Amino acid sequence: MKIFSFFILFFSITFTTYAQDFIVKNNDDVIRGTIKGTDYFSVFISANDEADVILPAKEVKNFFWNGDSFVSKGFANGRNFEYRFVKVIEMGTVNLYAFGGGNLVPQVKEKKVKFRPSIGIGTGTGGFGGMGMGGGISIGGGRNATPERPAGAPAVRYFIEKPGAGPLQEVPMKAITDDTKKMEVKNILLQKIGDQPALKAKVEAGTDFNSREVIEWVKEYNATKK
């Protein structure tokens, strides 16, 4: 019994050790450590508590932080194609993501810094995903400079996709009071999950189309496809 208990303890410690934050780069290299935060344009990690690294979204496939998964997605910005991180809300036949909100990179006392850029998010005239949110990442700062933090996180925006059935689309469902926006959300949902009669009826009878409802419907839809 003591040997069995020791085995369980050893397994628990091992699992905890590996269930830490990690980043998967585009070349499949994995960086493990403590993620300090993200501004959705880059991610800041203390690699095994030894060196601090800031990676832009264009260099990363995905990362795991505080129990949440984030993936890098490309968005049209005028004539450019830019990458942003989105948090995975639901994945399956239909994927639902959130962009923005939450905490940014906190002010920390850094021990070692691999490189210390200052990050500034531009607000150019280009459209972010066709929604008029432009800009990018500028990198500067000297060896002894502390990385500057953006003033605030972007407002939460939701995106939905059904792989093989069209591109990533924004779902304008935060604090919806405009009937036109509600109809837009309704039409998007009917396109993505309307092939299930029970869900189609719920969407057609919907009145609020808030984030809670939409998330529940997408989860229910994916459950029917398992």
N, C-alpha and C positions, 0 to 999 in steps of 0.2 A: 504493500500500500504506500509506504514511504517512497519507494522508487517511482511508482506511478505518479504520486504528487509532485515529485521532483521533475518528472518529465513534463507535466502540465505547466509547472512554473517556468521551466526552460523554454517551452514552446511559446508561452505568453510573452516572455521577455524578448524572444527572437522576433515575434510578430510585431511587437510594439516598436522594436528597433527599425524594422523595415517599413512600417506604416507611417513614415515621415513624409514631409513635403518633398516633391520632386518635380523636375522639369525635364521634358523630352524635347531635345532640339531636332531640327530638320534632318540632321545626319544620324538620328536615332541615339546620339549620346545622351546619357541620363545624368543629370546633376541632382544629387540628394543633399538635403540640408534643411534650413529653416527659411521659408519664404516670409519676408517682412511685409510684403504688400504688392499691390498692382494699381496702376492708373488706367488699366485696360488698353494702354498703348505699349507698355513694357511691364516687366516683372522683376522684382528685386529679391534676390535670394542670398542668404549667408550660407555658402557651400560648406557643409559639415562644420559650421561655426568657425571657419578659418579665414575664408576670403569672401568679401561681398561682391556680388556680380549683378549688373543690370542688363537684361536682355530685351531687345525690342521684339514685338510680336512677329515680325517677318522672319525671325531666326528660330522660332519655337513652334512645335506642333501642338503641344498641350502641356498643362501642368496641373498638379493636384495640391490643393491648399485648404487646410481646415475642414477637410471632409468634402470639399467641393471640387468638381472638375472644370477646368477652363480649356477652351480650344481656340486656336488662332484661325480667324476667318478673313477672307479678302472682301473688301468693299470698294465699289466704284467711287472715285472722288474726282469728278470732272473727267479728264482724260487719263488720270492715274488710277492705279489699282493698289490700295493700301490695306494693311493688315491691322486688325484689332482683336483683342481677346474678348470672348463672350463666355459667360458662365452657363454650364449645362443645367437646364431645369428638368428636361425630360428627353430621353433618347429612345428610339425604336423605329417603327415605320415612319413616324413623324417626329422630328426633332424640334425642341423649343429651347431658346437661349435668351439670356438677359445680358444687356450691355449697360454698364454704369451702375451707380449707386454704391453703397458700402463704404468702407474705409480705404483711404489711399495709403501709400507708404508712410509709416509713422516716423517721427523724428527719433533716431536711435543713436546711441554712442557706438560708433563702429570701431572694431579692433584692427582689421586689415581690409584694405579695399583694393580689389584687382584693378579697377579703373573707376574714376570718380567723375562721371559726366553730370552736367546739370541738364535736367530735362524740362523742356518747355513745349507746351502743346499749342500749336498755332491755331488761329481762327480765320483761315483764309476764306475766299469767296467760293471755293469749290464745294460741291455737295457731298455729304457723307451718306453713301448709299442712296443718293438721289434726294436726301432730305435737308440739304443746305448746311452741312456741318463740316467745314473744311479744316485744313491745317495738317501738321505732322509733328515729328519729333526733331528737335534741334539738340545737338550734343556739344557741350563746351566744358569749360572749367579746368583749373590747374590741378596739379598733383595734390596740393594741400587744401583744395576746396571741398566743402561738404556738399553733397548732391542737393540741389534745390528741389522742393516738392511742389507739385501743382497746387493751386489754391483750393480747388474743390473737385469732387468726383463728378463725372458727367451724370446727367439725369438718367434714370432707368428707362431703357427702351427694350422692347421684346422683339425677337425675330423667330420666324418659323420656317421650316423647310421639310419637304417630303422628297428625299433623294430619288431622282429619276422622274420627278413630276414638276419640274420648274425650279427656278432659282430661290435663294434665300429671300424672304419677304419680311418687311417690318409689320408688326401687328400693333396698331396704335391704341392700346387698351389701358392706359393709365388715366385714372380719373375721367373717364369718358362722360361727357355731358352733351356733346354734339351728336345729333341724330345721324349726320352724314358719316361721322367716324364710326359710330356703332354699326351702320350698314356696311362700311368697309370691312370691319372686323368679321361681321357675319358672313360676308361673301368669301373672305379668305378661308374661314373655317369650313364653310360648305365645300370649298374646293379641296381642302386637305383631308377632312374627316367625314364628308357628307355621303360616302359610300356605305356607311353603317346606318341603317334605318333608324335605330333607337337614338343615336347621337344626332342624326340629321334633324329629328323631331325636336330634340333639346335645343339645338342651335336656332332653329326656326322660331321656337317659342321664347328664346332668350330676350331679356330686356336690358340687362346691365352690361354684359360683355366685359367684366373686369378681369384682372389677372388671375384671381382665385378661380373663377369659373372656367376660364380658358385652360388653365393648367390642369384642372380636374378632367375636363373633356378630352384633352390630349392624352393624359395618362390612361383614361378609360379606353380610348381608341387603341392605344398601343397594347393594352392588355388583351384586347380581342384578337390581336394579330400574333400573339405568342403561341 
